[in-house]
Amino acid sequence: MSGVYVFRPSGFSIDGQATSQRRKVLVYSPTNEVITSYASLEHKLLGLGWERYYDDPNLLQFHKRSTVHLISLPKDFSQFKSMYMFDIVVKNRNIFEVRDM
């Protein structure tokens, strides 16, 4: 299935029991840099043509003019979970990837 992403919840065995989860990190592929803050992520996204939206004070949002894509992130970086990372990866193919740490 080319171009189709299938997201499965990690950390659960086949019988539904929780297993130990490995921490996920967002990596900027061109430099192999792990994104450790929103400042770092914003710098990378702005360089890729994304613009910052300031409409919602509870969210960090980015829009790319040439697309209909919108990236919405929780204001607190500690709430930056893998589902947000995968959203960034899908909207910036070959630029970011999610890895287990």
NORCORPE-V277428 format. One record per helix or strand. SS is the DSSP state (H for helix, E for strand). FROM is the first residue (numbers start at 1). TO is the last residue. If there is no record, write none. Layout:
ss:SS from:FROM to:TO
ss:SS from:FROM to:TO
//
This chain:
ss:E from:12 to:12
ss:E from:18 to:18
ss:E from:24 to:28
ss:E from:33 to:34
ss:H from:38 to:47
ss:E from:50 to:53
ss:E from:59 to:64
ss:E from:70 to:74
ss:H from:77 to:79
ss:H from:82 to:91
ss:E from:96 to:100
//
